[in-house]
C-alpha cells in the first residue's frame, strides 16, 4: 500500500503544482515545464478502470503528446484491486476543422505501464514455483492504442481553453501473445474500448 500511495502522491503533486500556478492569475501566458498542458480522465483501457493523468504537448504543431498517469481497478471489476502507473505517448497525424470551434483528429500511440496487484498473478520475474516458460512476466506491459478525438475550443480568456472527447481501442503485448499462440483467442478477445476527456488549461508550452 505504501508503494501505491507513493505513485498517487506524485500525480496529486503535479496537479497541485498546476493549481498553484493558475491560481496566481486568470490568464497565464507561460507555464513551467513540469506543469501539464491538460488534465486527463479516462475510463477503461487495459491500464485501469479509472484513470487520471497529466498531459503535455511535446511540439509546436501539437502532433506529439505525453501523458503520465495513474489507473485504478476496484475489486468489483477484478479479482483483486489493481494499481497502475503509466507513461503514454500519443501521435496525432492529422487534424480537420469541423464547424466553428470544433476539430477532429485520429490518434495512435504506445503506453508503458507497471501493474501492482494484491494477488500473486502479477510479477516481474517468474516465481520459482513455476516451470521455466510457464508464464511470461506481466507486471510491465506495452499497450497499443488507436482512436479519434473531437476538440471543442473554448477560448484563451477562459480557465479551461479547450476540451477533448476521445474514444480509442487498445490492446497490449501480453494479449497479442495469446492471440498468436492460441487458436481459441480471437481479435475480439484482445481489444478493449476506452473513453476519455482532456481538460486543456495551457495551449502554449
C-alpha positions in Angstrom: 0.0 0.0 0.0 2.9 2.3 0.7 4.1 1.9 -3.0 0.6 2.7 -4.3 0.3 5.8 -2.1 3.7 7.0 -3.4 2.7 6.9 -7.0 -0.7 8.5 -6.3 1.1 11.3 -4.4 3.2 12.1 -7.4 0.0 12.6 -9.5 -1.6 14.7 -6.8 1.6 16.7 -6.5 1.6 17.5 -10.3 -2.0 18.6 -10.2 -1.2 20.7 -7.1 1.6 22.5 -9.0 -0.8 23.2 -11.8 -3.4 24.8 -9.5 -0.8 26.8 -7.7 0.4 28.2 -11.0 -3.0 29.0 -12.4 -4.2 30.5 -9.1 -1.9 33.4 -9.5 -3.6 34.9 -12.5 -6.7 34.4 -14.5 -4.8 34.3 -17.8 -1.2 32.8 -17.7 0.7 33.0 -21.0 3.6 30.8 -20.0 4.0 27.8 -17.7 6.8 25.9 -16.1 7.8 22.6 -17.9 6.6 20.4 -15.0 3.1 21.9 -15.1 0.9 19.9 -17.5 -0.9 21.3 -20.5 -4.0 19.3 -19.6 -5.6 17.0 -17.1 -6.6 13.6 -18.5 -9.5 11.5 -17.3 -10.2 8.1 -18.8 -12.5 5.1 -18.3 -11.1 1.6 -19.1 -8.3 0.8 -21.4 -6.2 -2.1 -20.0 -4.2 0.0 -17.5 -7.0 0.9 -15.1 -10.8 1.1 -15.0 -10.5 4.7 -13.7 -7.5 6.8 -14.9 -6.2 10.2 -14.1 -3.2 11.8 -15.8 -1.1 14.8 -16.6 -0.8 15.6 -20.3 2.0 17.5 -22.1 2.3 18.9 -25.7 5.7 18.0 -26.9 6.0 20.0 -30.1 4.6 23.3 -31.5 2.4 21.5 -34.1 0.7 19.6 -31.3 1.2 16.3 -33.1 3.1 14.7 -30.2 1.7 14.4 -26.7 2.8 12.6 -23.5 0.6 11.6 -20.6 1.9 10.4 -17.2 -0.8 8.9 -15.0 -2.3 6.5 -12.5 -5.0 3.9 -13.1 -7.1 2.0 -10.6 -9.3 -1.0 -10.9 -11.5 -2.0 -7.9 -12.4 -5.5 -6.7 -15.8 -5.1 -8.2 -14.2 -5.2 -11.7 -11.3 -7.6 -11.0 -10.4 -10.4 -8.6 -8.1 -8.0 -6.7 -7.5 -4.3 -6.5 -5.1 -3.3 -9.3 -3.0 -0.2 -9.4 -1.1 1.0 -12.4 1.3 3.8 -13.2 1.9 4.5 -16.9 3.5 6.7 -19.5 1.5 7.2 -22.7 2.9 8.6 -25.9 0.4 9.9 -28.5 0.8 10.7 -32.1 -1.8 12.9 -34.0 -1.1 12.6 -37.7 -3.9 14.9 -39.0 -6.5 17.4 -37.7 -9.6 18.5 -39.6 -11.7 21.6 -38.8 -15.4 20.9 -38.4 -17.9 23.6 -37.7 -16.8 26.6 -35.6 -14.5 25.8 -32.7 -14.7 22.0 -33.3 -11.9 19.8 -34.6 -11.5 16.1 -35.4 -8.2 14.1 -35.1 -7.2 10.5 -35.3 -4.7 9.4 -32.7 -2.5 6.5 -32.1 0.2 5.7 -29.6 2.1 3.4 -27.2 1.7 3.1 -23.4 4.1 1.5 -21.0 2.5 0.5 -17.7 3.6 -1.0 -14.4 0.9 -3.0 -12.6 0.6 -3.6 -8.9 -1.9 -6.2 -7.7 -2.8 -7.6 -4.3 -2.8 -11.1 -5.8 0.0 -13.5 -6.8 -0.5 -13.4 -10.5 1.5 -10.2 -11.2 5.2 -10.4 -11.3 8.3 -9.0 -12.9 10.2 -12.3 -12.8 8.7 -15.8 -12.9 8.4 -17.2 -9.4 10.5 -20.3 -8.7 7.3 -22.3 -8.1 6.5 -22.2 -11.8 8.5 -24.2 -14.5 10.6 -22.1 -16.9 8.5 -20.6 -19.6 5.2 -21.5 -17.9 4.2 -17.8 -17.6 5.6 -14.6 -19.0 6.3 -11.8 -16.6 3.3 -9.5 -16.8 3.9 -6.6 -14.4 5.2 -4.4 -17.2 3.1 -4.1 -20.3 3.2 -2.4 -23.6 -0.1 -1.1 -24.9 -1.0 -0.1 -28.4 -3.8 2.4 -28.8 -5.8 3.6 -31.8 -8.7 6.1 -31.7 -10.0 9.5 -32.5 -10.8 12.7 -30.6 -13.1 15.7 -31.0 -11.8 19.0 -29.6 -14.1 21.9 -28.6 -12.2 25.2 -28.3 -13.5 27.5 -25.6 -11.1 30.5 -25.7 -7.8 31.7 -24.4 -9.6 34.0 -21.9 -11.1 31.1 -20.1 -9.7 28.9 -17.3 -10.2 25.8 -19.5 -9.1 26.7 -23.0 -10.5 23.6 -24.7 -12.0 20.2 -24.1 -11.1 16.9 -25.9 -13.5 14.0 -26.0 -11.9 10.8 -27.3 -12.5 7.1 -27.9 -9.9 4.5 -28.5 -9.4 0.8 -28.8 -6.4 -0.7 -27.0 -4.5 -4.0 -26.6 -1.2 -5.0 -25.1 1.8 -7.3 -25.8 0.5 -10.0 -23.5 -2.9 -10.2 -25.2 -1.2 -10.3 -28.6 0.9 -13.2 -27.5 -2.2 -15.1 -26.6 -3.7 -14.2 -30.0 -0.8 -15.7 -31.9 -0.3 -18.7 -29.7 -3.8 -19.9 -29.1 -6.4 -20.8 -31.8 -9.2 -20.1 -29.2 -8.3 -16.4 -28.8 -9.6 -14.0 -31.5 -9.3 -10.3 -32.1 -12.5 -9.6 -30.1 -10.8 -11.1 -27.0 -7.6 -8.9 -27.1 -9.0 -5.4 -27.8 -11.0 -3.2 -25.4 -12.6 0.2 -25.7 -11.7 3.3 -23.6 -13.4 6.7 -23.3 -11.6 9.8 -22.2 -11.7 13.6 -21.6 -8.9 16.1 -21.6 -9.3 19.5 -19.9 -6.8 21.8 -21.6 -5.5 24.6 -19.4 -2.4 25.7 -21.3 -2.4 25.8 -25.1 1.2 27.0 -25.1 4.3 25.5 -23.6 
